[in-house]
Amino acid sequence: MVNKFEDLTVWQKAHKLVINIYEITKQFPREEKFGLGIQMRRAAFSVPANIAEGFNKRGKRD
């Protein structure tokens, strides 16, 4: 039984993706840290955030 979104395998994998992206983008050259690096971080972060948001919308009204 899944009681919270953290129990979902897909969320756990997405969370690992975020951690990996943050580690990778730390190594980017200075000129890319504030361009491509920020975009990659925001995109990666949105995946588990959307999973968590969708998990809470399981009622009849949604």
Secondary structure, 3 states (H helix, E strand, C coil): CCCCHHHCHHHHHHHHHHHHHHHHHHCCCHHHHCCHHHHHHHHHHHHHHHHHHHHCCCCCCC
